[in-house]
């Protein structure tokens, strides 16, 4: 019955999803501020169509929140569904095979920015809810909260949660904004890394200088910045910031054994991203490094002349954006201070270093003994024909830890993304089959959730 419903309504569902995707809701760019409101309003319309009794666009300290609810019984259990409607920037445009905000279906996939992260995955939740309401199958309360700032660190959501604790009261939070091991091997995300992100500005002379007249006589800010970044990790991939690992718990033997049993083809992994070798912290496997250990990355670096041809200058300034992925027990604010202090301490003479902490958040671990987790396991097994593996993932959704801190609620991460979906990259996409199976899985989650104690 579920498969028939999805098949019969697929064209309508795709039209509704693409109406969301066509709105360029890029939260990191101020020129898209009107688009954020447009997208929030469209989500409100779609939730009402799906069957909520109440939906509204609510103000926050930044982009608006979308709230919806269907309350059957105030004494019944409640599931709070979280998603985000903002998307990443689309540059470089020349690498896209189609326009990022003009969705196309090719090779059984929907191609567009937001097809997966997170409009597509949040849409799976809304359509599963629609089916349950249409068929009078829902026995618990359902609430929705969709934000427009996840891709910039959710700066407004914690205050919104503090202000609206009663409104958001629930027994469990359900999120589809993560990925699976593969289409053949489903998995449930049981852990997320935290994040800390900075911008570094290095200033040397008061203007760009002729590199012949001044070369060898003054410190070059780009050279200084590169040397500083190089000192942040050692040859074994270990982060050198003093105190960085103070709160890191090592992986237990039991979890290492579990991770070792996860199907993972390292050669296939390298080939998929066209690298000739992997690299990371010495003493750990690729999956351990990616899901259970901290990491450091330079995310962008610029300065001086970058146009066509040559221009022999020593630039006045150089910039970099850097990040660390954190594990549970590490506090992003503490790591932010440690990084700022260390960068100042290793700055060479002749330059001034300014470090701005842009945003961050904590890691999260979901106990696999939760009744809601068991319901998710059963739901995946029905939809995918195979029991999902519990896997910690390397990405960050900082608000998940905030939900637990502020609302006191655990989160179940039922993600349907694949590595090939290229989220945050050109040519983001989602296989249509994953939409179908995702809707089926979420429907069954709600049905099994009522059975679990």
N, C-alpha and C positions, 0 to 999 in steps of 0.2 A: 504493500500500500504506500509506503514512504517513497520507494523508488518511482512508482507510477506518478505520484504527486509531483515529485521533482521533475520528471520527464515532461509531464503535461504542462508545467508552468515555467519551464526553463527559459523560453524566449522572454517572457515577462520579467523573470528574475534578472536576466542579463541586462535588459533595458533599464531596470531600476538601478542596478549596480553601476552601469556606465554613466547614469545621470549623476552619480556621486563622483565618479572618477574624472569626469570632464571639468569639474571645479578645481582649479589649481591652488589647493589649500596648503601652500608652502609656509609653514609657521616661521621659518628663519628669515624670511624676507618681508620687510615692512610694507612693500607695495602690494602684497597679497592680503592685507588686513581685511578688505571688503570680502574677499573670497572665503575667509574663515567664517564670517557670519553667514554667507550664502550656503556654505556646506553644512553648518550647524542647523540652519533652517530646513535644509533638504532632509537631513537625518530625522528631524522632528516629524516631518511629513511621512517618512517611510515607517517610523515606529508606530505612528497612529494607524497607518494602513495595515501594519502587521498585527494590530490588535491590542495595543496598550490602552488603558483607560485614561491615562494622563501623560502628556509629553510637553515639555517646555524647554526653551533655550534660556539658560540662566547666566547671569553675569558672573565674572570672576575677576581676579586681579589682572588677567590677560585676555586671551581669547575665550569666547563663551563656552560653557558646558551644555551638553544636551542630556536631559534627564527624562526618563520614561518609567512607567510602572504599571503593573497589573496585579492588584491585590485581591486575592480570593478570600483569604481568611487571615485576620491579623494574628491568629494563634498558630498558623501554619509556618513551615520552614520557608526561608527566603533565599533566592539566588540573586546575587548582584552581578550583572554582566558589565565588564569594562572593555572599552576599546578607544581608539583615537582616530580622529578624522584628518589630522594634519599629515603631510607627506614631506619627504626629503626633496631638496632641490634636484633638478634634472640634468644639470651640466655634467659632462660635456655633451651638448646636443648632437654633435656630429657623429657620435657613436650609437645613437638610436637608429633602429631600422624602421621605426614609424614614430609619429608624433606622440610624445609622452602623455598628453592629455586628450588625445583622440583615440580611444580604445579600438583595437583591432583583434579579431579572432583569426589565428593562423596555427596550423598544425595542432589543433586541439587545445590551444592555450589562449588565454586572454592577455594581451600585451598592453601595458600602460603603467604609468606611475600610480601606485596605490592598488594595483590589481591583487597584490598580496598584503603589503604592509601599509596600513592595516584596514583599508576600506574593504578589501575582499574578504579578509578573515572576520572582521566585525559583521559584515553582511551575512556570513554563514550563520552567526549567532541569531541575527534578526529573523532570518528565514526559517530557521528551526523553530523559533518561538512562534512564528506565524502559523506553521503547520500544527503545532500543539494546540493553539487557541482555536483554529478552524475546526479541529476534530475533537474538541472538548476533552483533551487528554491531560491538561495541566492541573496538578493537584497542589502546587505550592505557589508562592508569590514570586514574581520576577521583577527585578528592577534593572534599569540600564543607566550607565553613566559613560558618556563619550566626551573626551576632551580634545582640545586642539593645540596642545603644546608638548606632546610626548617626545617629538623629535628634537626638542630644544631643552629637554630635561624636566618637563612638567613643573615649571616654577610656580604655577598658581594652584595646583591641585591639592597640595597639603593644607593650605589655608581654607580651601573650599571644603575639604573633608572635615576639618576642625569645626567649621561654621555649620555644617549640615550633617552632624553625626547621626541624628535621629532619622533623617531622611534616607541616609545610606545604610541604615542598620540592616544586617543580613547574617545568614549562617555561613555562607561560603561565597567567595568571589570566583567567577568563571571568566577566563581570558583566552582569546585566540589571537595571539600575536607572537607566536614562536614557531619553530620548525620541527620536522620529523627527521629521523635518520635517512629514510628513503620512502618512495612510494610503495616499495615491497615490504619494508620493515617499519611499521609504525612505532612511534615512541611518544612518551609523555615527558615533558620537561619537569624535572624535579628540583632544579636549581638554576639560578641566574647569577652572573657576576655583577658586582657593583661597578661604579664608574667615577672617575674624577678627570676633569678636562680643563686645560689652561691655554691661555695665549701668552706667548713670550715676546717681548719687544726689546731689542738690543740697539742702543743708540751710541754712535761714535762721534765723528766730527759734526759740526753744525750744518753741513751741506755735503752733497756729493762732491768728491774730490777727483782730480785727474790722477789716474793710477800710475802714471809715469812720474809726475811731479811729487807725489806723496807716497807711492808704493814703497814699502820697507821702512817707512818712518812713523806710520800710525797704525793702530789696530783696526783691521777691517771687521765691521760688525757681522758680516756673513761668516767669515772665518771663525770669529769668536763663538757665534751661535752654533755652528757645526761642531766645534770642539766641545762645547757644553753638552749638546745632545749626545754626542758620542760617549761622554762620561756617565750617562745615566744608566747604562747597562754594561756588563762585562762580557768577555768572550763566551761565557757559559749561559748567556741569556738571563743572568741574575740582575735584578734591579738594585742599583748601588746606593739609593737614597737612604741615609742612616735612619733606622727605626721603621723602615717600610714593612718589614716582615714580622714585626713584634707581635701582631695579633693574628697572624696566619696560622691556622691549624693544618697540619699535614694530613694527607689523605690516608685514611685507615686501610689496613691490609684487606679488610672485607670489601671496602669500596673499590680498591684497586683491582681486586679479583673480579668484581662485577663489571668494571669498565673494560677489563681485558677480554671479557666474554662478549662484548658488543661487536657485531659484525662491522669491520672497518678495513677497507682496502686502501692502504697508503699510496700505492702506485696509482690507483684510479683517482684518488684525492689530488695527487700532484698533477696528474694529467688534466684534470678538470679545470685547474686554475693556471696551467701552463708554467709550472715551476719545476726545476730539476732536483730540488731537495726541500725538506722541511727544516725548520729551525725553531728552537725554543729553549726553555730552561732545562739545563742538563739534569739527567736523572729521572725524567718523566716522559711518558709516551705522548704522542700528539693529542689524543683525546683527553688525557689528564691535564696537559698544558692548557688546552682550549676550554675546558669546563670547570676545572677545580683549582687552577693556579692563577696568580696575578699575571698581568702582562703590561708591557710598556710599548707605546707606538707614537711615532711622529706622524701626525695626520695632515700636515701641510707646512710648507716652508717657502718664504719668498723674500725678495729684497733686491735692490739694484736694478740693472737693466736686463729685461727679459724679451725685448722685441727682436725683430729680424736684424741680422748682421751684428756688427761689433760696436760696443761703446765702452771705452776703457775708463771705468770709474771705480772708485772705492765708495760704496753707498754710505749714506748717513745712517740708515736704519736697516735692520733685518728682523724678520718676524717668523714665528712658528706657532703652530697649534699642536699640542701634545696631549696624550691621554694615557691613563692607566685603567686597566680592568681590575677590579677588586674582588675578593672572595668574602663570604660571610665572616663576620667578626671584625673585618676592617671597616673603619669609619671614614667616609669620604672627606669630611671636614678635617680630620686629623691628617690624612694623607695630603690634603691640599696644603696645609701648613708646612709639613715636612718637605714637600717638593719646592715650595716657594723659598724656604730657608736654604735648601741645598743649592738651588740654582744661583742664589745670591752669593753663596760661599765659594762657588767654583767660577764665578764670573772673572775673566781676566782683567787686568788693569787696562785702562784706556777706553772702556765702554761702560755705559750705564744700563742696567738690566731692570726691566719692569715685568712683573709676572701677575697676570690677572686670572683669577680662578673663575671660570665661566659657569660650570654647573657640575653636579655629581649626584650620587645616590648609592644606596647600600645593596648588597647582595641578598639573595633569598633562597631558602631551602624548604621544600614541601615534603612533609612526612608521607610516606607511601602507605601508612596505616589509616589515614583519614577515610571515613566512609565515602566522602565525595570523590576521593582518588579511586577507590574501588569501583565506584559507579562509572568513572571515566574509563578505567581499564576495560570494564565490560562493554561499554559503548564502542570503544575502538575495535574490540574483538568482533563485534557484530558487523561494523561497517567495513573493516579491512580484512576480516577473516583470519586475523593473527593477533595474538596477545601483544600489547605494546611494551616496549622495554623502558624502564625508568632511566633517564639520561639527564645529566647536568649539561646546560648549554653555556656557550661563552659570551652571549650577548647580555645586554642590560636593559631592564625595564625598571628604573629606580622607584617608580610609584608603587610597585608591588610590595616592597619592604615598608613603604610609607603607609600603605593600607593596613598592614599588620600593626604598625606602631600606633597609628591614630585611631583606626576603627576596631582593632583587635580581631581581625578576620584573616584566615588563611585563604590562599588563592590556589586554584587548580588551573594549570596551564595546558589547555587543549589546543595546541597549535597544529596547523595543517600546511605550513610552508615547506618548501624543498630548497636545497642549496641551489638548484638550477633556476630558481625563481628570481635570482639576481636582485634582491631587495637592496635599496640604497644605490644601485648601479644603473647604468643605461640598460634598456630592454628588460625592465622588470616585467614579470609575467606570473600567471598561475594556470596550471592545467585545469580544464573544465571538470575533469574527473575528480579532482580534489575538492571542488565546490560541492559536487554531488555527494561524495563520501563524507565530507565535513558536515554537511547538513544532516545526513543520516546519523552520524556519530553524536552530534549535539542533541538531536531529538531523543536518542536512546539514553544519553546522559541524564536528561530530565526525568525520563521514565524510571531509570534505575535509581536515581537519587531519592525518589520517594520510597524505594524498597530498602535502602541501606539505613542502618541505625548507627 
